[in-house]
């Protein structure tokens, strides 16, 4: 089966639309369309429905390593069902929960470049403190544990001077984790530090899933003109399903 990115590319070309035209119609950036088509991220279900309406195609949300998730409304439940039917319904619900938790959601944090200098996150001091973001949170039994898979890449084509970064967070202990807020810092070559804090409402407004299911994931992605920044740090604060307050840190080098 085609990936979502392949479906989106084929449907857009069949419609005779450029990435810019589709981005305007869908109220997103061209870089977001490019990221979807390249398979780096996938949109949420509501956005997939909107794209399907714009392109006149039945797009199916497919995430790497996941089964296809057709965009259909859930059928009403009935009280009496046979055992096989009930088991099948539970399996469908489970698949939807996993797909939703593992979906790569993205927000481009270009606003950092527009922010005046602000105080660094707690522990960061007046400058950028790399050791602060290299802290190791203990992995304790019965508590959620978030691991990071960081990466950077350079956009090609029209955005050859645009550099992107990604903080992808995975829950490893099978305990749900709810993000209360996220602090991000960027260190520029000039030594200036740009910082921002995303609280729960900010995460929701930017379509970032702050509720990480057991063994689920979420992603924060950003970008800026290539060569202007040296490194970035993130501190993720929240509580696990057992009520334990936890903080996880990560550092990425540009």
C-alpha positions in Angstrom: 0.0 0.0 0.0 1.2 3.5 -0.8 2.4 5.6 2.1 0.4 8.7 3.0 3.1 10.9 1.4 2.9 8.9 -1.9 -0.9 9.2 -1.9 -0.7 13.0 -1.2 1.8 13.6 -4.0 -0.1 11.5 -6.6 -3.4 13.2 -5.7 -1.9 16.7 -5.8 -0.3 16.1 -9.2 -3.5 14.6 -10.5 -5.4 17.7 -9.4 -2.7 19.8 -11.2 -1.8 21.7 -8.0 1.6 22.9 -6.8 2.7 22.4 -3.3 2.3 26.2 -2.8 -1.3 26.1 -4.1 -2.2 23.1 -1.9 -0.6 24.7 1.2 -2.7 27.9 0.7 -5.9 25.8 0.2 -5.1 23.8 3.4 -4.0 26.8 5.4 -0.5 25.4 6.1 3.0 26.2 4.9 4.6 24.8 1.8 7.3 23.2 4.0 4.5 21.3 5.8 3.2 19.9 2.5 6.8 18.9 1.6 7.3 17.2 4.9 4.1 15.2 4.5 5.0 14.2 1.0 8.5 13.1 2.0 7.1 11.0 4.8 8.8 12.9 7.6 5.5 13.7 9.3 1.8 12.9 8.8 -1.2 15.2 9.5 -3.9 14.4 12.0 -7.2 12.8 10.9 -9.1 16.1 10.6 -6.4 17.5 8.3 -6.4 14.3 6.2 -10.1 14.8 5.7 -9.6 18.4 4.6 -6.9 17.4 2.2 -9.2 14.7 0.8 -11.9 17.2 0.2 -9.5 19.7 -1.5 -8.0 17.1 -3.8 -11.2 15.1 -4.4 -9.4 11.9 -3.4 -9.8 9.3 -0.6 -6.5 9.7 1.3 -5.7 7.1 3.9 -3.4 8.0 6.9 -0.6 5.5 7.0 2.3 5.9 9.5 5.5 4.0 9.2 5.2 0.6 11.0 1.4 1.1 11.4 -1.6 -0.4 9.6 -3.6 1.8 7.3 -6.2 3.9 9.1 -9.1 4.6 6.8 -10.9 7.8 7.4 -14.4 6.6 8.4 -16.8 7.5 11.1 -17.1 5.0 13.9 -20.2 2.8 13.7 -22.6 3.1 16.6 -22.1 0.4 19.3 -24.9 -2.1 20.1 -25.3 -3.8 23.4 -25.5 -7.3 22.1 -22.7 -8.6 20.0 -21.1 -11.9 19.2 -17.8 -12.6 20.8 -15.8 -12.4 17.5 -17.5 -9.0 16.6 -16.7 -7.6 20.1 -13.1 -8.7 19.8 -12.8 -7.2 16.4 -14.2 -3.9 17.6 -11.7 -3.8 20.5 -8.9 -4.5 18.1 -10.0 -1.6 15.9 -10.1 0.8 18.9 -6.7 -0.4 20.0 -5.3 0.2 16.5 -6.7 3.8 16.4 -5.3 4.6 19.8 -1.8 3.4 18.8 -1.9 5.2 15.5 -3.0 8.4 17.2 -0.4 8.3 19.9 2.4 7.4 17.4 1.5 10.0 14.8 4.2 12.6 14.1 2.8 16.0 14.8 4.9 19.0 13.9 5.0 22.7 14.6 7.6 24.9 13.0 9.1 27.1 15.7 10.4 29.9 13.5 9.0 32.3 16.0 12.2 31.8 18.0 13.9 34.0 15.4 11.4 36.8 16.0 11.4 36.7 19.8 13.5 39.2 21.8 16.0 37.6 24.1 14.3 36.0 27.1 15.4 34.4 30.3 16.6 30.8 29.8 14.6 27.9 31.2 15.1 27.1 34.8 18.7 25.8 35.4 19.9 27.3 32.1 21.4 30.5 33.6 21.9 33.6 31.6 23.6 31.7 28.7 23.0 28.4 27.1 24.0 25.6 29.5 24.5 22.4 27.5 25.1 20.3 30.7 21.6 21.2 31.8 20.1 19.5 28.7 22.3 16.5 29.1 20.8 15.5 32.5 19.8 11.9 32.8 16.4 11.4 34.3 16.4 8.0 36.2 14.5 5.2 34.5 12.4 3.8 37.4 10.1 0.9 37.4 6.4 1.8 37.5 7.1 5.3 36.1 6.9 6.7 32.6 10.3 7.1 30.8 10.7 9.4 27.8 13.6 8.7 25.4 14.6 11.1 22.5 15.6 10.4 18.9 17.0 13.7 17.7 17.9 14.6 14.1 18.7 17.5 11.9 18.4 17.8 8.1 18.8 20.4 5.4 15.9 21.2 3.1 16.6 20.9 -0.6 15.2 22.6 -3.7 13.6 25.9 -3.1 14.7 25.9 0.6 18.3 24.8 0.2 19.4 27.3 2.9 16.8 26.1 5.4 17.8 23.8 8.2 15.4 21.7 10.3 15.6 19.9 13.6 13.4 17.3 15.3 13.0 16.2 18.9 11.0 12.9 18.8 9.9 11.6 22.1 9.1 7.9 22.9 7.6 6.5 26.0 9.5 3.3 26.9 8.0 1.8 30.1 4.4 1.4 29.1 3.1 4.2 31.4 1.2 7.1 29.9 2.7 10.5 30.2 1.0 13.9 30.0 3.1 17.0 29.1 2.3 20.1 31.1 4.8 22.4 29.4 7.9 22.3 27.2 10.9 24.7 27.3 13.1 25.1 24.2 16.3 27.1 23.8 18.5 27.8 20.7 22.1 29.0 20.9 23.1 31.3 18.0 26.6 31.6 16.6 26.7 35.2 18.0 26.2 33.8 21.5 22.6 35.0 21.7 20.1 32.6 23.3 16.5 32.4 22.0 14.0 30.6 24.2 10.3 29.9 24.4 7.9 28.0 26.6 5.0 26.0 25.3 2.3 25.3 27.8 -0.6 22.8 27.4 -2.8 25.2 25.5 0.1 26.1 23.2 0.7 22.4 22.5 -3.0 22.0 21.7 -3.1 25.1 19.5 -0.2 23.7 17.5 -1.7 20.2 17.1 1.0 18.6 19.4 -0.4 15.7 21.3 0.6 16.4 24.9 -0.8 13.0 26.1 1.7 10.4 25.2 0.2 6.9 25.4 2.1 3.9 26.7 4.9 3.2 24.2 3.5 6.1 22.1 5.4 9.1 20.8 5.1 12.8 19.9 7.4 15.1 17.9 8.4 18.8 18.0 10.1 20.0 14.8 11.4 23.4 14.0 13.6 25.3 11.5 15.6 28.4 10.7 18.0 29.7 8.1 21.0 27.4 7.8 24.1 28.2 9.7 22.7 30.7 12.2 22.5 28.4 15.2 24.9 26.0 16.9 22.7 23.8 19.2 19.3 23.5 20.8 18.0 22.1 24.1 14.6 20.9 25.2 13.1 20.2 28.7 9.8 18.4 28.8 7.8 18.6 32.0 4.7 16.5 32.9 3.1 13.8 35.0 2.8 10.1 34.3 -0.4 8.0 34.7 0.6 7.2 38.3 0.8 10.9 39.3 4.6 11.1 39.3 6.0 14.5 38.3 8.8 14.0 35.8 11.1 16.1 33.6 13.1 14.8 30.6 15.9 16.6 28.8 17.6 16.4 25.4 20.3 18.3 23.5 20.9 18.5 19.7 23.9 19.8 17.9 23.4 21.7 14.6 
